[in-house]
Amino acid sequence: MKLNIYEEASRCLLCEDAPCTRACATGDPARAIRAIRFDNHKPALRWVNDCTDADLERAEQACIHPGGPVRIKEMVRSISPDDVADDPYPDLRITFCGIPCENPFFLASSAVCTNYEMVARAFDAGWAGVFYKTICLQEIKEVSPRFDAKHSNGIHGDFYGFRNMEQLSENPVEMDFDILRRLKQDYPTKVVIASIMGQTEEEWMRLSRMAEAAGCDAVELNFSCPQMKHKGMGSDVGQSPELVKTYTACVKSAVRIPVIPKMTPNITHIAEPAAACVEAGADAISAINTIKSVTMTAEAEVAGQRTISGYSGRAVRPIALRHVLELAQMKPTPNPLSGIGGIETWRDALEFIQLGCSNVQVCTAVMQYGYRIIDDLMLGLQRYMAKRGITQLQQLVGEQLPKFLNPDHLDRETIVYPKIDRERCIGCGRCYVSCMDGGHQAIAFDTKESLPSSGEVGRGLRQPRIVGTKCVGCHLCRLVCPTGAIGMTKRICKK
């Protein structure tokens, strides 16, 4: 069976100082695999173009994966040459709140940006800006452990959901604003945004003025942290249109730099507090912060106790996109938007941009894979633009919004039937089981055995068949197929 390069790349441990690359004299297999892992499989060839089979075999032999080496040579040799020229790729410059940005990729206010050295390394790696970890005037003491994660089938190291109980910066306030001042001084082309949280109007105004005095390009108002120990802070505020309007207005009166409220997803209608912020003069909106959640892992208990805390990672991306869509559909639109929630690949970021975001913020993926993912975020987005002939990133902002309609406006007179690719189908019967027990009983499954030839064992036919008279075009079968053998036909009128 043909190797699935994405499945194989997902086995890679993404090692620091990767042994496979150290063993390869003519290329960088680790970088190529990372490109595949983050949805850039054709550009991946540029890092192994000069590698011989012997080079790749040595790299494979050096792999330290405990389950056996990643099949580097087979993976690389199965990729066809890139059909998009890389000279020149379009640049990713975009403007956010009137601030020029080198690209749309920012660090989200979190553990990934808590001191000067961390942010400086991120800037050096290529990140365009930072929403620095939230600063407050209250004493912050964190718990231990403070993180938990949801893995697939007990596979460690690669989690789809991340739960954290971390609150705000533990640094003294003066230290954090000095860090921001030095960052802006040392990296004048980067965008430095202070995230702040107050408990009273006076605190919000004081912190925002300190941010402006430190030279920050803008200030983000954290109305959304889901695990604050202090009352009247975080998502407690973000659920009240009256409070967010009051605090946004007082900060707008205190500073001249852009003011960006950050919305909580822990609410039924995110547009209500957002509209209040816009009415108070907000220059942009950030969304979303983490989603209130519970995990039951015993190792994540704090001295035998548990609490509700924030959930992030790729599992929350569809929820984040829903909130961003609702913000983008507001009248008047709180433009620009800054999108946050489960972004790992350039394609994830593109989804937020196409729904109206002028930049995106990344946290959990950096915690899992490091600042180095900026390489593939930029590469993939640039290649996508080049493939479509798009020269400016702004052309993509909000382009998918016209496609979103209320359910009562969707086409209900046509159908798209699934189609089985016999060459890729292995006869596992997963489509049959799901359709019978969770669909519309529209798949038949033939398990008769063919007659054996002399000296051979009988071969099972194991052929699923779609029953057109019963099929409603729901496409559950296509989604559960483990080999991608079920595709789509053309849309036709229902009979």
C-alpha positions as CSV (number, residue, x, y, z in Angstrom):
1,M,0.0,0.0,0.0
2,K,1.2,3.5,-0.8
3,L,2.9,5.3,2.1
4,N,0.9,8.1,3.7
5,I,3.6,10.7,4.1
6,Y,1.6,12.8,6.6
7,E,1.0,9.8,8.8
8,E,4.7,8.9,8.7
9,A,5.8,12.4,9.3
10,S,3.5,12.5,12.4
11,R,5.7,9.8,13.9
12,C,8.7,12.1,13.9
13,L,9.7,13.2,17.3
14,L,10.8,16.6,16.0
15,C,14.1,16.3,17.8
16,E,16.3,19.2,18.9
17,D,19.7,18.8,17.1
18,A,18.2,16.0,15.1
19,P,20.3,12.8,14.8
20,C,18.9,12.2,11.3
21,T,20.3,15.5,10.0
22,R,23.6,15.0,11.8
23,A,24.0,11.7,10.0
24,C,23.2,13.2,6.6
25,A,26.1,15.0,4.9
26,T,24.1,16.6,2.0
27,G,20.8,17.8,3.4
28,D,18.5,18.4,6.3
29,P,16.0,15.6,6.6
30,A,14.7,16.8,9.9
31,R,13.7,20.1,8.4
32,A,12.1,18.4,5.5
33,I,10.0,16.1,7.8
34,R,9.0,19.1,9.8
35,A,7.8,20.8,6.6
36,I,5.7,17.8,5.8
37,R,4.4,17.6,9.4
38,F,3.2,21.2,9.1
39,D,1.5,20.9,5.7
40,N,4.3,21.9,3.4
41,H,5.1,18.5,1.8
42,K,6.2,19.8,-1.7
43,P,8.5,22.6,-0.5
44,A,10.0,20.0,1.8
45,L,12.1,18.7,-1.1
46,R,14.3,21.9,-1.0
47,W,16.0,20.5,2.1
48,V,16.8,17.1,0.6
49,N,17.3,17.9,-3.0
50,D,21.0,16.9,-3.1
51,C,20.5,13.8,-0.9
52,T,21.4,10.4,-2.4
53,D,19.6,7.2,-1.3
54,A,22.6,6.4,0.8
55,D,22.4,9.8,2.6
56,L,18.7,9.2,3.4
57,E,19.4,5.6,4.5
58,R,22.1,6.9,6.9
59,A,19.7,9.5,8.2
60,E,17.0,6.8,8.7
61,Q,19.4,4.6,10.6
62,A,20.2,7.4,13.0
63,C,16.5,8.0,13.9
64,I,15.9,7.5,17.6
65,H,12.2,6.8,17.5
66,P,11.5,4.1,20.1
67,G,8.9,2.4,17.7
68,G,11.4,2.1,14.9
69,P,12.9,4.7,12.5
70,V,10.8,7.0,10.5
71,R,10.8,5.9,6.8
72,I,12.7,8.9,5.6
73,K,13.8,7.7,2.2
74,E,10.5,6.3,1.2
75,M,8.7,9.4,2.4
76,V,11.0,11.8,0.5
77,R,11.1,9.7,-2.7
78,S,7.3,9.7,-2.9
79,I,6.9,13.5,-3.1
80,S,6.6,14.9,-6.6
81,P,8.4,18.2,-7.4
82,D,6.8,21.4,-6.4
83,D,4.6,23.0,-9.0
84,V,4.9,26.5,-7.5
85,A,8.0,28.6,-8.2
86,D,9.5,29.9,-5.0
87,D,11.2,32.9,-6.6
88,P,9.8,35.2,-5.7
89,Y,7.2,34.4,-3.1
90,P,4.9,37.3,-2.1
91,D,5.7,38.9,1.2
92,L,3.3,38.8,4.1
93,R,3.2,42.4,5.2
94,I,-0.1,43.6,6.6
95,T,-1.4,46.5,8.7
96,F,-3.1,46.0,12.0
97,C,-4.7,48.9,13.8
98,G,-2.6,51.2,11.6
99,I,0.6,49.4,12.7
100,P,2.8,47.9,9.9
101,C,3.4,44.2,10.6
102,E,6.1,42.0,8.9
103,N,3.7,39.1,8.8
104,P,0.4,38.2,10.5
105,F,1.9,35.8,13.1
106,F,2.0,36.9,16.7
107,L,2.7,35.2,20.0
108,A,-0.5,35.1,22.2
109,S,-0.4,36.5,25.7
110,S,0.6,33.3,27.7
111,A,3.5,31.3,28.9
112,V,5.3,31.6,25.6
113,C,6.2,35.2,26.2
114,T,7.0,35.9,29.8
115,N,10.5,37.5,29.7
116,Y,12.8,39.4,27.4
117,E,14.9,36.5,26.3
118,M,11.9,34.4,25.2
119,V,10.4,37.2,23.1
120,A,13.8,38.2,21.6
121,R,14.3,34.6,20.4
122,A,10.8,34.6,18.9
123,F,11.5,37.8,17.1
124,D,14.8,36.5,15.8
125,A,13.0,33.4,14.6
126,G,10.7,35.6,12.5
127,W,7.5,36.2,14.6
128,A,6.1,39.6,13.7
129,G,4.9,40.6,17.2
130,V,3.9,39.7,20.7
131,F,0.9,40.2,22.9
132,Y,3.0,40.0,26.1
133,K,1.8,37.9,29.0
134,T,-0.9,39.8,30.9
135,I,0.3,42.3,33.5
136,C,-1.7,43.1,36.6
137,L,-1.2,44.9,39.9
138,Q,-2.2,41.9,42.1
139,E,0.2,39.4,43.4
140,I,0.2,36.2,41.3
141,K,1.1,32.8,42.7
142,E,0.8,29.9,40.4
143,V,-0.1,26.2,41.2
144,S,1.9,23.1,40.4
145,P,1.3,21.2,38.2
146,R,-0.6,23.8,36.1
147,F,-1.0,22.0,32.8
148,D,-2.8,18.9,31.5
149,A,-3.3,17.5,27.9
150,K,-5.5,15.2,25.9
151,H,-3.7,12.7,23.8
152,S,-4.9,10.3,21.2
153,N,-4.8,6.6,22.3
154,G,-2.2,7.3,25.0
155,I,0.4,8.7,22.4
156,H,2.5,11.0,24.4
157,G,4.1,14.2,23.1
158,D,1.4,15.0,20.6
159,F,-1.8,16.4,22.2
160,Y,-4.9,17.7,20.5
161,G,-6.2,19.5,23.6
162,F,-4.4,21.4,26.3
163,R,-5.7,22.5,29.7
164,N,-3.9,25.1,31.8
165,M,-4.5,26.8,35.1
166,E,-1.9,29.5,34.6
167,Q,-3.0,33.0,35.3
168,L,-1.0,36.2,34.7
169,S,2.6,37.4,34.8
170,E,4.4,36.7,38.1
171,N,6.9,39.4,37.5
172,P,6.9,42.7,39.3
173,V,4.9,45.2,37.2
174,E,7.9,47.6,36.8
175,M,10.0,44.6,35.5
176,D,7.5,43.7,32.8
177,F,7.1,47.2,31.5
178,D,10.9,47.5,31.4
179,I,11.0,44.3,29.4
180,L,8.5,45.8,26.9
181,R,10.5,49.0,26.7
182,R,13.7,47.1,25.9
183,L,12.0,44.9,23.4
184,K,10.6,47.8,21.4
185,Q,13.9,49.6,21.7
186,D,15.9,46.6,20.5
187,Y,13.4,45.4,17.9
188,P,11.8,48.6,16.4
189,T,10.3,46.8,13.4
190,K,8.5,44.3,15.6
191,V,5.0,44.9,17.1
192,V,5.0,45.0,20.9
193,I,1.6,44.9,22.6
194,A,1.0,44.9,26.3
195,S,-1.8,42.7,27.7
196,I,-3.2,44.2,30.9
197,M,-5.9,43.3,33.5
198,G,-7.2,45.6,36.2
199,Q,-9.8,45.3,38.9
200,T,-10.9,49.0,38.9
201,E,-11.1,51.8,36.4
202,E,-8.0,53.4,38.1
203,E,-6.0,50.2,37.7
204,W,-6.9,49.8,34.0
205,M,-5.9,53.4,33.4
206,R,-2.7,53.2,35.3
207,L,-1.6,50.0,33.5
208,S,-2.5,51.3,30.1
209,R,-0.5,54.5,30.7
210,M,2.5,52.5,31.8
211,A,2.2,50.5,28.6
212,E,2.2,53.7,26.5
213,A,5.1,55.1,28.4
214,A,7.1,51.9,27.7
215,G,6.7,52.5,24.0
216,C,4.2,49.7,23.4
217,D,2.4,49.8,20.0
218,A,-1.0,49.0,21.5
219,V,-2.6,47.6,24.6
220,E,-4.8,44.5,24.9
221,L,-7.4,44.4,27.6
222,N,-7.7,40.9,29.0
223,F,-11.4,40.5,29.7
224,S,-11.3,36.7,29.3
225,C,-8.9,34.7,31.5
226,P,-11.1,31.8,32.8
227,Q,-9.1,30.9,36.0
228,M,-8.6,34.1,37.9
229,K,-8.5,33.7,41.7
230,H,-9.5,37.4,42.2
231,K,-13.2,38.4,41.8
232,G,-14.1,40.9,39.2
233,M,-11.3,40.0,36.8
234,G,-10.9,38.0,33.7
235,S,-13.9,36.2,32.2
236,D,-16.1,37.5,35.0
237,V,-15.7,40.9,33.4
238,G,-15.9,39.7,29.8
239,Q,-19.4,38.4,30.2
240,S,-20.7,41.8,31.2
241,P,-21.3,44.3,28.3
242,E,-21.6,47.1,30.9
243,L,-18.2,46.4,32.5
244,V,-16.3,45.9,29.3
245,K,-17.7,49.1,27.9
246,T,-16.8,51.0,31.1
247,Y,-13.2,49.7,31.2
248,T,-12.7,50.1,27.4
249,A,-13.9,53.7,27.6
250,C,-11.6,54.6,30.6
251,V,-8.6,53.1,28.8
252,K,-9.4,54.9,25.6
253,S,-9.5,58.2,27.6
254,A,-6.2,57.4,29.2
255,V,-4.0,56.6,26.2
256,R,-3.6,57.4,22.5
257,I,-2.3,54.0,21.4
258,P,-4.8,51.4,20.0
259,V,-6.9,49.6,22.5
260,I,-7.8,45.9,21.8
261,P,-10.3,44.1,24.1
262,K,-9.8,40.4,24.3
263,M,-13.1,38.4,24.3
264,T,-14.1,35.4,26.3
265,P,-15.7,32.4,24.6
266,N,-17.4,31.4,27.8
267,I,-20.5,33.2,26.8
268,T,-23.5,32.5,24.6
269,H,-23.4,35.6,22.4
270,I,-19.8,36.9,22.0
271,A,-21.1,39.8,19.9
272,E,-22.9,41.5,22.8
273,P,-19.8,42.4,24.9
274,A,-17.8,43.0,21.7
275,A,-20.4,45.5,20.5
276,A,-20.2,47.3,23.8
277,C,-16.4,47.5,23.4
278,V,-16.8,48.9,19.9
279,E,-19.3,51.5,21.2
280,A,-16.7,52.5,23.8
281,G,-14.1,53.1,21.0
282,A,-12.2,49.9,20.8
283,D,-9.7,49.9,17.9
284,A,-9.8,46.1,17.3
285,I,-11.0,42.9,19.0
286,S,-9.0,39.8,20.0
287,A,-10.8,36.4,20.2
288,I,-10.8,33.9,21.7
289,N,-9.2,33.2,25.1
290,T,-9.3,29.6,26.4
291,I,-12.6,27.7,27.0
292,K,-13.6,26.7,30.5
293,S,-13.0,23.0,30.9
294,V,-12.4,20.0,33.2
295,T,-10.0,17.1,32.7
296,M,-9.8,14.2,35.0
297,T,-6.1,13.1,34.8
298,A,-4.9,12.3,38.3
299,E,-1.4,13.5,37.6
300,A,-2.8,17.0,37.0
301,E,-4.3,17.3,40.5
302,V,-3.0,20.1,42.7
303,A,-2.4,18.5,46.1
304,G,-5.3,16.2,45.5
305,Q,-7.7,18.9,44.3
306,R,-9.1,20.0,41.0
307,T,-10.7,23.1,39.5
308,I,-12.2,24.4,36.2
309,S,-9.6,25.9,34.0
310,G,-8.9,26.9,30.4
311,Y,-8.8,24.6,27.3
312,S,-6.9,25.3,24.1
313,G,-5.1,23.5,21.3
314,R,-6.3,22.3,17.9
315,A,-9.5,20.8,19.4
316,V,-10.9,24.3,20.1
317,R,-10.3,25.8,16.6
318,P,-13.8,25.2,15.2
319,I,-15.2,26.9,18.3
320,A,-12.8,29.8,17.9
321,L,-13.7,30.2,14.2
322,R,-17.4,30.3,15.1
323,H,-16.8,33.2,17.5
324,V,-14.6,35.0,15.0
325,L,-17.3,34.6,12.4
326,E,-19.9,36.1,14.7
327,L,-17.7,39.0,15.3
328,A,-17.0,39.5,11.6
329,Q,-20.7,39.5,10.9
330,M,-21.5,42.2,13.4
331,K,-22.8,45.6,12.2
332,P,-20.7,47.6,12.5
333,T,-17.9,45.2,12.1
334,P,-15.2,45.6,14.8
335,N,-12.5,45.7,12.2
336,P,-9.7,44.7,12.6
337,L,-9.9,41.3,14.3
338,S,-7.1,39.3,15.9
339,G,-7.8,35.6,15.8
340,I,-6.7,33.0,18.4
341,G,-7.5,29.4,19.0
342,G,-5.9,26.1,18.0
343,I,-3.6,27.4,15.2
344,E,-0.8,25.0,14.4
345,T,-0.3,25.1,10.6
346,W,-0.5,27.9,8.0
347,R,-3.8,26.4,6.8
348,D,-5.2,26.9,10.3
349,A,-4.1,30.5,10.2
350,L,-5.6,31.0,6.7
351,E,-9.0,30.0,8.0
352,F,-8.9,32.8,10.6
353,I,-7.7,35.3,8.0
354,Q,-10.4,34.3,5.5
355,L,-13.0,35.0,8.2
356,G,-11.7,38.5,8.7
357,C,-8.7,38.5,10.9
358,S,-5.8,40.8,10.1
359,N,-3.4,38.8,12.3
360,V,-3.4,35.6,14.3
361,Q,-2.0,34.7,17.7
362,V,-0.4,31.4,18.6
363,C,0.2,29.9,22.0
364,T,-0.4,26.1,22.5
365,A,1.4,25.1,19.3
366,V,4.5,27.1,20.3
367,M,4.4,25.4,23.8
368,Q,4.3,22.0,22.0
369,Y,6.7,22.5,19.1
370,G,8.6,25.7,19.8
371,Y,9.1,29.1,18.0
372,R,10.5,27.2,15.0
373,I,7.0,26.6,13.6
374,I,7.1,30.2,12.3
375,D,9.1,28.9,9.3
376,D,6.3,26.7,8.1
377,L,3.6,29.1,9.0
378,M,5.2,31.7,6.7
379,L,6.3,29.2,4.0
380,G,2.9,27.7,3.6
381,L,1.0,31.0,3.5
382,Q,3.4,32.5,1.0
383,R,3.2,29.4,-1.3
384,Y,-0.6,29.5,-1.1
385,M,-0.6,33.1,-2.1
386,A,1.8,32.4,-5.0
387,K,-0.3,29.5,-6.2
388,R,-3.4,31.7,-6.4
389,G,-1.5,34.7,-7.8
390,I,-2.3,36.9,-4.7
391,T,0.3,39.6,-4.1
392,Q,-1.0,41.1,-0.9
393,L,-2.2,39.3,2.2
394,Q,-5.0,41.8,2.7
395,Q,-6.7,40.3,-0.3
396,L,-7.4,37.2,1.7
397,V,-8.9,39.0,4.8
398,G,-12.6,38.1,5.0
399,E,-12.8,36.5,1.6
400,Q,-14.9,33.5,2.8
401,L,-17.4,35.6,4.7
402,P,-19.9,35.8,1.8
403,K,-20.2,32.0,1.8
404,F,-21.7,31.9,5.3
405,L,-25.5,31.8,5.3
406,N,-28.2,31.0,7.9
407,P,-29.3,27.3,7.7
408,D,-32.6,28.3,6.1
409,H,-30.8,29.8,3.1
410,L,-28.8,26.7,2.2
411,D,-29.5,24.7,-0.9
412,R,-31.7,21.7,-0.1
413,E,-32.6,20.7,-3.7
414,T,-29.3,19.1,-4.7
415,I,-27.1,16.2,-3.6
416,V,-23.5,15.1,-3.8
417,Y,-23.0,11.3,-3.7
418,P,-19.9,9.6,-2.3
419,K,-17.8,7.5,-4.7
420,I,-15.5,4.6,-3.8
421,D,-12.0,4.4,-5.3
422,R,-11.6,0.6,-5.7
423,E,-7.8,0.9,-6.0
424,R,-7.5,2.5,-2.6
425,C,-10.2,0.6,-0.8
426,I,-8.8,-2.2,1.3
427,G,-12.2,-3.7,2.3
428,C,-12.1,-3.0,6.0
429,G,-15.8,-2.3,6.2
430,R,-15.6,0.8,8.4
431,C,-17.9,2.7,6.1
432,Y,-20.4,-0.1,6.2
433,V,-20.4,-0.2,10.0
434,S,-20.8,3.5,10.4
435,C,-23.5,3.9,7.8
436,M,-25.5,1.0,9.3
437,D,-25.3,2.1,12.9
438,G,-24.9,5.9,12.5
439,G,-26.1,6.8,9.0
440,H,-28.8,5.7,6.6
441,Q,-28.1,2.0,5.9
442,A,-27.0,2.9,2.4
443,I,-23.9,0.7,2.1
444,A,-23.9,-3.0,1.3
445,F,-20.8,-5.1,2.2
446,D,-19.9,-8.2,0.3
447,T,-17.7,-10.6,2.3
448,K,-18.0,-13.7,0.1
449,E,-14.8,-15.5,-0.6
450,S,-13.5,-16.2,-4.1
451,L,-12.6,-19.8,-5.0
452,P,-9.0,-20.5,-4.4
453,S,-6.6,-21.3,-7.2
454,S,-4.5,-24.4,-6.9
455,G,-2.2,-24.1,-3.9
456,E,-3.7,-20.7,-2.9
457,V,-5.8,-19.6,0.0
458,G,-9.3,-18.1,-0.9
459,R,-9.3,-14.3,-1.1
460,G,-12.1,-12.3,0.4
461,L,-13.9,-10.0,-2.0
462,R,-14.8,-7.5,0.9
463,Q,-16.3,-4.9,-1.4
464,P,-18.5,-2.1,0.0
465,R,-21.2,-0.8,-2.4
466,I,-23.1,2.4,-2.1
467,V,-26.9,1.9,-2.5
468,G,-28.0,5.0,-4.3
469,T,-31.7,4.6,-3.5
470,K,-30.9,4.9,0.2
471,C,-27.9,7.3,0.2
472,V,-28.7,10.8,1.4
473,G,-25.3,12.3,0.7
474,C,-24.4,12.8,4.3
475,H,-20.7,11.7,3.7
476,L,-20.2,10.0,7.1
477,C,-18.6,7.1,5.1
478,R,-16.1,9.4,3.5
479,L,-15.1,10.8,6.9
480,V,-14.6,7.5,8.6
481,C,-12.7,5.8,5.8
482,P,-9.1,5.2,7.1
483,T,-7.5,5.1,3.6
484,G,-9.2,8.1,1.9
485,A,-10.8,5.7,-0.6
486,I,-14.1,7.5,-0.6
487,G,-14.4,10.7,-2.5
488,M,-17.1,12.9,-4.0
489,T,-19.1,13.1,-7.2
490,K,-20.6,16.2,-8.9
491,R,-23.5,18.0,-7.3
492,I,-26.7,17.0,-9.0
493,C,-30.4,17.7,-8.5
494,K,-32.3,15.4,-6.2
495,K,-34.6,12.9,-7.9
